[in-house]
Amino acid sequence: MQQHIEPYENKNSPIVDVGNKTVPLIYFNHIKLKPRESYNYYLENHESVIAVVNGKIDVYIDDNSFLNIGRREDLWSGKPEGIYVGKSSKVMIKCNSKKGSELYIAGGIIEKKFEPFKINQKEVQKVQYGSDETKTHRKIYHILGKNGEGKSGRLLVSELFTIGAGGWSGFPPHKHDTDRLPHETKFEEVYQFRFNPSNGFGAQFLYPDQNSLGPIYHVKDGSTILINKGYHPSVAAPGYQMYYFTIIVGKNHRSLIQYFEPSHSYQLETIPGIKNMIENFK
């Protein structure tokens, strides 16, 4: 099973397509549009979120239209905006920026069709936790999280940033590959990494149990990681800000319950604000 898709120019073709063998619940595409250029898509069995990385777009979904979506100049300045799209919807996205637009499409398998809605900056929840001292300083923008309860299925979409000169994310190591309430729920996950400056790099750990060694992947700007099981902390090199766009899709539940590796779980008591972060995924 492929777990690291190295950076490449996908030319608006899905990076994680329908029926992917590693993460069959998830769909992911990275779209770049020139001024007035458009892109169409239809996902029969996936709900989706269109998240604007930069620029502005107009979105037409069946008989609905959402205009002038997007409020930031680049990935590193301010909150994103987006559009939620129900399954089996005909979608057209049109660039409404003189400099072009960039966006992510995050999809998750679902049985029920929900109505589309706009996600503006005020509805994107910000969660910040950790510290420079613990090398865990992180900021999260929940694009589709608690704001989607009752209006969407099992898809969760976020932007995550490491803050400061390098540091750890997804730490203490945790997993979510088994439905065993109340301790854990089964979710698949996809990341796409970006770095500031863009020549930055990091490492993604993926190990099935606490007695295993790796694998570990060298991630760069544009790397995509597919997670279907096991523990998955990551780390950014000093001097670089690391971002990753995160798609999390539940097999049977909407509430993400993470199970922390027992030998490291005591560090939940040492990282400022981490328990609040955990609760915001439930």
C-alpha positions as CSV (number, residue, x, y, z in Angstrom):
1,M,0.0,0.0,0.0
2,Q,1.3,3.4,-0.9
3,Q,1.5,5.8,2.0
4,H,3.8,8.6,0.8
5,I,3.0,10.3,-2.6
6,E,6.0,12.4,-3.4
7,P,5.5,16.0,-4.6
8,Y,4.5,16.2,-8.3
9,E,2.4,18.5,-10.5
10,N,-1.0,16.8,-10.6
11,K,-2.5,19.2,-13.2
12,N,-5.8,19.3,-11.4
13,S,-6.2,15.5,-11.5
14,P,-7.0,13.8,-8.1
15,I,-4.0,12.9,-5.9
16,V,-6.1,10.5,-3.9
17,D,-8.9,9.3,-6.3
18,V,-12.1,7.4,-5.6
19,G,-11.4,3.8,-4.5
20,N,-7.8,4.4,-3.3
21,K,-6.5,1.1,-1.9
22,T,-4.9,2.6,1.2
23,V,-7.6,5.1,2.2
24,P,-10.8,4.0,0.4
25,L,-13.0,6.4,2.4
26,I,-11.1,9.5,1.2
27,Y,-10.9,11.7,-2.0
28,F,-8.3,14.5,-2.4
29,N,-7.5,16.9,-5.1
30,H,-5.3,20.0,-5.4
31,I,-6.6,22.6,-7.9
32,K,-4.9,25.6,-9.5
33,L,-6.9,27.8,-11.7
34,K,-6.0,30.7,-13.9
35,P,-8.2,33.9,-14.1
36,R,-11.7,33.0,-15.4
37,E,-10.7,29.3,-15.7
38,S,-13.2,26.7,-14.4
39,Y,-13.1,23.2,-13.0
40,N,-16.0,20.7,-12.8
41,Y,-16.4,17.6,-10.6
42,Y,-19.0,15.1,-9.5
43,L,-18.5,12.7,-6.6
44,E,-21.3,10.1,-6.5
45,N,-20.7,8.7,-3.0
46,H,-18.5,11.4,-1.3
47,E,-19.5,14.6,0.5
48,S,-16.8,17.2,0.0
49,V,-15.3,20.5,1.1
50,I,-13.8,23.0,-1.3
51,A,-11.2,24.9,0.8
52,V,-9.7,28.0,-0.7
53,V,-5.9,28.2,-0.3
54,N,-5.6,31.6,-1.9
55,G,-7.5,33.9,-4.3
56,K,-11.3,33.9,-4.8
57,I,-13.7,31.5,-6.5
58,D,-17.3,31.3,-7.5
59,V,-18.9,27.9,-6.9
60,Y,-22.1,26.5,-8.6
61,I,-23.6,23.4,-7.0
62,D,-26.7,22.0,-8.7
63,D,-29.1,24.9,-8.4
64,N,-27.1,26.8,-5.8
65,S,-24.4,29.5,-6.3
66,F,-21.8,30.8,-3.9
67,L,-19.9,33.8,-5.0
68,N,-16.6,35.5,-4.0
69,I,-15.4,32.7,-1.7
70,G,-11.9,33.3,-0.3
71,R,-10.4,36.1,1.8
72,R,-6.6,35.6,1.9
73,E,-3.7,36.4,-0.3
74,D,-1.7,33.3,0.5
75,L,-1.6,30.1,2.6
76,W,0.2,31.7,5.6
77,S,-2.1,34.8,6.1
78,G,-5.4,34.4,7.9
79,K,-8.2,31.9,8.0
80,P,-9.4,30.0,4.9
81,E,-13.0,30.0,3.6
82,G,-14.8,27.1,1.9
83,I,-17.9,25.4,0.6
84,Y,-19.5,22.2,1.8
85,V,-20.9,20.0,-1.0
86,G,-23.2,17.0,-0.5
87,K,-22.7,13.7,-2.3
88,S,-24.1,13.3,-5.9
89,S,-23.8,17.0,-6.7
90,K,-22.7,18.6,-9.9
91,V,-20.1,21.2,-9.1
92,M,-18.5,24.0,-11.2
93,I,-15.7,26.1,-9.7
94,K,-14.7,29.3,-11.5
95,C,-11.7,31.4,-10.7
96,N,-12.6,35.0,-9.7
97,S,-9.1,36.4,-9.1
98,K,-6.8,38.4,-11.3
99,K,-3.8,36.4,-10.0
100,G,-5.5,33.0,-10.1
101,S,-6.8,30.8,-7.4
102,E,-5.6,27.7,-5.5
103,L,-7.9,25.3,-3.6
104,Y,-8.1,21.9,-2.1
105,I,-11.1,19.4,-2.5
106,A,-11.5,17.1,0.4
107,G,-14.0,14.2,0.1
108,G,-15.3,11.5,2.4
109,I,-17.6,8.5,1.8
110,I,-21.1,9.0,3.1
111,E,-24.6,7.5,2.7
112,K,-26.8,10.5,3.1
113,K,-26.9,13.6,0.9
114,F,-26.7,17.0,2.8
115,E,-27.4,20.4,1.5
116,P,-24.5,22.7,0.5
117,F,-23.4,25.6,2.6
118,K,-20.7,28.3,2.8
119,I,-18.0,28.2,5.5
120,N,-16.9,31.8,6.1
121,Q,-13.8,32.9,8.1
122,K,-15.9,33.5,11.3
123,E,-17.1,29.9,11.2
124,V,-13.6,28.5,11.0
125,Q,-12.7,27.6,14.6
126,K,-9.1,28.4,15.6
127,V,-7.4,26.2,18.2
128,Q,-3.9,26.9,19.4
129,Y,-1.9,24.8,21.9
130,G,1.5,23.6,23.0
131,S,4.6,25.8,23.6
132,D,8.0,26.6,22.2
133,E,9.5,25.0,25.3
134,T,7.9,21.6,24.7
135,K,8.5,21.9,20.9
136,T,4.8,21.3,20.3
137,H,3.5,24.8,19.4
138,R,0.6,24.3,16.9
139,K,-2.3,26.2,15.4
140,I,-5.3,24.5,13.9
141,Y,-8.1,26.0,11.7
142,H,-11.1,23.6,11.7
143,I,-12.7,24.3,8.4
144,L,-15.3,21.5,8.8
145,G,-15.6,20.4,12.4
146,K,-18.2,21.3,15.1
147,N,-19.6,23.8,12.6
148,G,-20.8,20.8,10.5
149,E,-22.6,18.9,13.2
150,G,-26.1,17.9,11.9
151,K,-25.3,19.4,8.5
152,S,-22.7,16.9,7.2
153,G,-21.6,13.4,7.6
154,R,-18.2,11.9,8.9
155,L,-15.9,14.2,7.0
156,L,-13.5,16.5,9.1
157,V,-11.3,19.0,7.4
158,S,-8.6,21.2,9.0
159,E,-5.5,23.2,8.4
160,L,-2.6,22.6,10.8
161,F,0.5,24.8,11.3
162,T,3.6,24.2,13.4
163,I,4.5,27.5,15.0
164,G,8.1,28.6,15.7
165,A,11.4,27.2,14.6
166,G,10.5,23.6,13.9
167,G,8.8,21.2,16.3
168,W,6.5,18.2,16.7
169,S,2.9,17.6,15.6
170,G,0.6,14.7,16.3
171,F,2.4,14.3,19.6
172,P,2.2,12.3,21.9
173,P,1.8,9.6,19.2
174,H,-1.8,8.5,18.7
175,K,-3.8,6.3,16.5
176,H,-7.5,6.0,15.4
177,D,-7.7,2.7,13.4
178,T,-10.2,0.7,15.4
179,D,-13.8,1.2,16.5
180,R,-13.8,0.4,20.2
181,L,-15.8,2.9,22.1
182,P,-15.3,4.7,24.3
183,H,-11.5,4.4,23.8
184,E,-11.1,4.9,20.0
185,T,-12.9,5.4,16.7
186,K,-11.8,4.3,13.3
187,F,-10.8,7.1,10.9
188,E,-8.7,7.3,7.8
189,E,-6.6,10.3,7.2
190,V,-4.7,12.2,4.4
191,Y,-2.2,15.1,4.8
192,Q,-0.7,17.3,2.2
193,F,2.3,19.2,3.5
194,R,3.5,22.7,2.7
195,F,6.5,24.6,4.1
196,N,7.5,28.2,4.6
197,P,10.0,28.8,3.1
198,S,9.1,26.2,0.5
199,N,12.5,24.5,0.7
200,G,11.6,23.3,4.2
201,F,11.2,19.6,5.1
202,G,10.1,17.3,7.9
203,A,9.5,13.7,8.7
204,Q,6.4,11.6,9.0
205,F,6.4,8.6,11.3
206,L,4.0,5.7,10.5
207,Y,4.2,2.6,12.8
208,P,1.5,0.1,13.5
209,D,2.3,-0.6,17.1
210,Q,4.6,0.5,19.9
211,N,7.1,-2.3,19.2
212,S,7.6,-1.4,15.5
213,L,10.2,0.7,13.9
214,G,8.8,3.0,11.1
215,P,8.4,3.4,8.4
216,I,9.5,7.1,8.4
217,Y,9.1,9.3,5.3
218,H,11.0,12.4,4.4
219,V,8.3,15.0,3.5
220,K,8.8,18.1,1.5
221,D,6.5,20.9,0.1
222,G,3.7,19.0,-1.7
223,S,4.2,15.6,-0.1
224,T,0.9,13.7,0.5
225,I,0.7,11.1,3.3
226,L,-2.0,8.4,3.5
227,I,-2.8,7.0,6.9
228,N,-5.0,3.9,7.4
229,K,-3.6,2.5,10.7
230,G,-1.1,3.0,13.4
231,Y,0.7,5.9,15.2
232,H,1.6,8.9,13.1
233,P,3.5,11.8,14.7
234,S,5.4,14.2,12.5
235,V,8.2,16.8,13.0
236,A,9.4,19.9,11.1
237,A,13.0,20.9,10.7
238,P,14.2,23.9,12.7
239,G,13.7,27.3,10.9
240,Y,10.7,26.2,8.8
241,Q,7.0,26.6,9.4
242,M,5.2,23.4,8.5
243,Y,1.5,23.3,7.3
244,Y,-0.6,20.3,6.5
245,F,-4.0,20.2,5.0
246,T,-5.9,17.4,6.9
247,I,-8.7,15.2,5.7
248,I,-10.1,12.8,8.3
249,V,-13.1,10.5,7.5
250,G,-14.8,8.2,10.0
251,K,-15.7,4.6,9.1
252,N,-18.8,4.6,11.3
253,H,-18.6,7.6,13.5
254,R,-18.3,11.4,13.2
255,S,-16.6,11.9,16.6
256,L,-12.8,11.3,16.4
257,I,-11.5,9.6,19.5
258,Q,-7.7,9.2,19.5
259,Y,-5.8,6.5,21.4
260,F,-2.5,7.7,22.7
261,E,0.5,5.3,22.8
262,P,0.7,4.3,26.5
263,S,4.4,4.7,26.9
264,H,4.1,8.4,25.9
265,S,0.6,9.3,27.1
266,Y,1.9,10.9,30.3
267,Q,3.1,13.8,28.2
268,L,-0.6,14.9,27.7
269,E,0.0,16.5,31.1
270,T,3.0,18.5,30.0
271,I,1.7,20.2,26.8
272,P,-0.4,23.3,27.4
273,G,-3.9,23.3,25.9
274,I,-3.7,19.8,24.3
275,K,-6.7,18.4,26.1
276,N,-8.8,21.2,24.7
277,M,-7.5,20.4,21.2
278,I,-8.5,16.7,21.7
279,E,-12.0,17.7,22.8
280,N,-12.5,19.8,19.7
281,F,-12.3,16.7,17.5
282,K,-15.0,14.9,19.5
